[in-house]
Amino acid sequence: MVTEIHRLSLMLGRNSSYLIKEDGLIVVDAGGPNQGKKFRRRLKDLSIHPGDISLILLTHAHWEHIALASEFKQLTGGKVAINQHEKDRGGTSI
């Protein structure tokens, strides 16, 4: 099976989220605030149904990586994973 990695540029010049597709779908980092529409549009462009995403992996708790974690979780139904040491640093409920 071929692994596909798609860069989801949600915040111009700040950072990116990534979609990893192999046996399933994983999103790495949830992007900054006000980027939910852009995320949904990118999924549509890639012909991906949000419910097919099973995991949202947050690399660390900076705001531009976690701001949309709750929205992504609600949209996809996927689980959110973050290192336990980072979990309380984000200042948000994930």
Backbone bond lengths (Angstrom), bond angles and torsions (degrees), N, CA, C in turn:
res aa  C-N    CA-C-N  psi(-1)  N-CA   C-N-CA  omega(-1)  CA-C   N-CA-C  phi
1 M - - - 1.455 - - 1.537 109.49 -
2 V 1.290 115.93 139.01 1.458 122.64 -179.95 1.529 109.21 -90.21
3 T 1.316 116.08 134.33 1.459 120.62 175.81 1.522 108.52 -90.31
4 E 1.332 116.16 129.75 1.464 121.38 176.23 1.518 108.05 -107.87
5 I 1.325 116.54 137.17 1.460 121.62 174.61 1.522 107.38 -125.46
6 H 1.328 115.83 122.20 1.457 121.71 -179.92 1.525 109.17 -115.01
7 R 1.308 115.99 128.73 1.461 120.92 175.00 1.524 108.39 -82.91
8 L 1.324 115.80 126.53 1.464 121.42 178.66 1.516 107.28 -107.50
9 S 1.294 117.91 88.18 1.465 122.14 -178.56 1.521 109.20 -70.29
10 L 1.321 116.34 97.56 1.458 120.34 -176.68 1.516 112.11 -96.43
11 M 1.317 117.36 -31.54 1.471 121.40 -179.61 1.522 108.28 -123.21
12 L 1.281 117.16 107.74 1.448 122.75 -176.57 1.523 111.23 -55.08
13 G 1.316 116.30 120.16 1.450 122.01 175.07 1.516 115.58 76.99
14 R 1.328 118.69 -1.08 1.471 120.16 -176.76 1.525 111.40 -102.46
15 N 1.274 116.70 -62.40 1.456 122.07 -179.93 1.520 108.62 -164.30
16 S 1.294 115.06 179.39 1.456 119.64 179.43 1.514 109.51 -135.43
17 S 1.295 113.84 156.47 1.450 121.31 166.84 1.522 105.48 -102.96
18 Y 1.312 115.67 159.04 1.455 120.13 179.65 1.510 109.48 -129.56
19 L 1.311 115.45 147.18 1.451 122.30 174.90 1.518 106.34 -114.13
20 I 1.321 115.91 123.13 1.461 121.21 178.72 1.515 107.88 -110.41
21 K 1.321 115.06 125.32 1.463 121.32 -177.07 1.521 108.56 -122.02
22 E 1.322 114.70 118.80 1.458 120.21 174.00 1.516 106.91 -139.62
23 D 1.324 118.46 -102.08 1.467 120.48 173.59 1.519 110.28 -76.41
24 G 1.326 116.40 -28.08 1.454 123.60 178.23 1.514 108.78 -141.58
25 L 1.324 116.03 -164.50 1.467 120.84 -178.73 1.523 109.98 -123.15
26 I 1.325 115.37 132.50 1.460 122.84 178.58 1.522 108.00 -129.35
27 V 1.332 116.16 135.93 1.462 121.09 172.03 1.519 107.55 -103.18
28 V 1.319 116.55 131.59 1.462 121.79 177.00 1.526 107.21 -106.88
29 D 1.314 115.42 116.91 1.460 126.96 -178.46 1.534 111.48 71.00
30 A 1.320 113.68 140.81 1.460 120.04 -171.06 1.522 114.15 -102.98
31 G 1.302 118.47 2.29 1.459 119.34 175.14 1.513 114.67 75.38
32 G 1.317 114.77 174.92 1.452 122.60 -176.89 1.511 113.31 -88.30
33 P 1.313 116.14 179.06 1.466 121.02 -176.90 1.529 112.94 -64.09
34 N 1.316 115.38 154.30 1.469 123.57 175.02 1.524 113.94 64.19
35 Q 1.314 117.03 28.20 1.464 120.00 -179.32 1.531 112.78 -115.93
36 G 1.342 116.92 9.47 1.467 121.01 -177.88 1.517 113.82 -60.20
37 K 1.335 117.67 -43.17 1.469 120.91 179.30 1.522 110.83 -63.13
38 K 1.321 115.75 -41.25 1.456 120.35 179.86 1.534 110.25 -63.76
39 F 1.338 116.20 -40.62 1.463 121.10 177.70 1.527 110.60 -60.82
40 R 1.321 117.00 -48.59 1.464 120.68 179.77 1.532 111.42 -61.95
41 R 1.331 116.78 -38.62 1.468 121.22 178.65 1.533 111.03 -64.75
42 R 1.329 116.97 -41.49 1.476 120.32 178.97 1.526 111.09 -64.54
43 L 1.348 116.26 -40.55 1.460 119.00 176.92 1.520 110.32 -61.32
44 K 1.324 116.29 -43.82 1.470 120.57 178.92 1.528 110.11 -61.46
45 D 1.345 117.54 -43.68 1.470 121.62 178.27 1.526 111.51 -57.71
46 L 1.342 116.33 -33.55 1.464 121.70 -178.77 1.533 112.23 -91.77
47 S 1.348 116.82 5.62 1.467 122.92 -178.30 1.517 112.03 56.39
48 I 1.341 115.64 43.82 1.461 121.81 -179.83 1.517 109.26 -113.78
49 H 1.322 115.34 128.29 1.460 121.32 175.10 1.532 107.68 -81.84
50 P 1.333 119.17 129.41 1.467 121.13 -177.96 1.526 113.79 -53.33
51 G 1.331 117.76 -35.06 1.456 121.13 -179.56 1.512 114.54 -66.39
52 D 1.331 117.10 -12.14 1.468 120.99 178.17 1.523 112.20 -81.87
53 I 1.323 117.37 -9.69 1.472 121.80 178.72 1.526 107.92 -84.62
54 S 1.324 115.80 121.54 1.461 119.94 -174.58 1.527 113.50 -101.49
55 L 1.327 118.18 -17.64 1.464 120.37 -175.39 1.521 110.70 -145.70
56 I 1.322 115.94 137.38 1.458 123.36 172.08 1.523 105.43 -115.68
57 L 1.319 116.80 109.23 1.462 122.80 -176.53 1.522 108.74 -99.84
58 L 1.316 116.74 119.53 1.465 121.84 -179.96 1.523 108.56 -100.56
59 T 1.328 116.60 121.68 1.463 120.07 -175.96 1.516 112.58 -72.16
60 H 1.336 116.76 -34.46 1.455 121.60 175.69 1.520 108.78 -164.78
61 A 1.327 116.73 172.97 1.464 121.23 -167.40 1.525 115.19 -96.70
62 H 1.318 119.01 27.50 1.467 119.32 172.36 1.521 108.49 -71.99
63 W 1.330 116.76 145.31 1.466 122.11 -173.97 1.525 113.37 -53.57
64 E 1.339 117.61 -37.06 1.465 119.33 -176.55 1.529 112.77 -76.09
65 H 1.319 116.72 -1.92 1.459 121.73 176.24 1.524 112.09 -109.05
66 I 1.336 117.92 -20.03 1.459 119.77 -173.32 1.529 115.15 -121.61
67 A 1.319 118.06 -7.09 1.473 120.62 -171.14 1.526 113.29 -54.68
68 L 1.311 117.62 -34.83 1.462 120.60 -177.19 1.524 113.49 -101.36
69 A 1.316 117.73 11.71 1.468 120.26 -176.21 1.525 112.03 -56.64
70 S 1.320 117.92 -46.98 1.467 120.44 -179.78 1.521 111.36 -64.08
71 E 1.339 117.05 -41.17 1.462 120.80 178.68 1.527 110.92 -65.22
72 F 1.341 117.25 -43.06 1.461 120.92 178.21 1.524 110.08 -62.15
73 K 1.339 116.47 -42.96 1.461 120.87 -179.88 1.532 110.35 -60.75
74 Q 1.316 116.76 -45.13 1.460 121.17 179.77 1.526 110.90 -64.92
75 L 1.315 117.52 -42.34 1.461 122.39 -177.94 1.530 112.22 -67.73
76 T 1.335 116.26 -41.76 1.463 120.61 -172.59 1.527 114.09 -95.72
77 G 1.333 116.09 -28.00 1.459 119.71 -172.48 1.514 111.91 78.39
78 G 1.337 116.60 3.98 1.466 121.22 -179.17 1.516 112.12 -76.57
79 K 1.321 114.72 160.66 1.463 121.35 175.96 1.520 109.11 -80.42
80 V 1.333 115.63 153.03 1.468 121.70 176.96 1.512 107.92 -109.41
81 A 1.329 116.43 131.46 1.460 121.64 178.60 1.519 109.31 -124.21
82 I 1.345 114.50 135.37 1.463 121.66 175.61 1.524 107.14 -151.50
83 N 1.301 117.19 149.80 1.454 121.60 177.21 1.521 109.47 -57.34
84 Q 1.313 117.54 137.07 1.470 121.36 -176.58 1.526 112.66 -58.66
85 H 1.329 118.60 -28.67 1.465 121.49 179.24 1.526 111.99 -73.90
86 E 1.309 117.25 -23.14 1.456 122.46 179.60 1.530 112.57 -90.74
87 K 1.308 117.17 -22.55 1.468 122.15 -172.01 1.534 113.01 -53.59
88 D 1.304 117.74 -45.22 1.472 121.21 -176.80 1.525 113.52 -84.91
89 R 1.313 118.28 -5.28 1.468 121.48 -178.73 1.517 113.29 -85.07
90 G 1.325 117.43 -17.35 1.457 121.33 -172.76 1.515 114.90 -76.61
91 G 1.316 117.79 -20.36 1.455 119.81 179.43 1.519 113.49 69.45
92 T 1.322 116.70 19.54 1.456 120.60 179.71 1.515 109.60 -140.60
93 S 1.280 116.06 156.38 1.459 120.75 176.93 1.513 108.74 -89.14
94 I 1.290 116.25 121.38 1.460 120.80 -177.86 1.520 108.57 -107.03
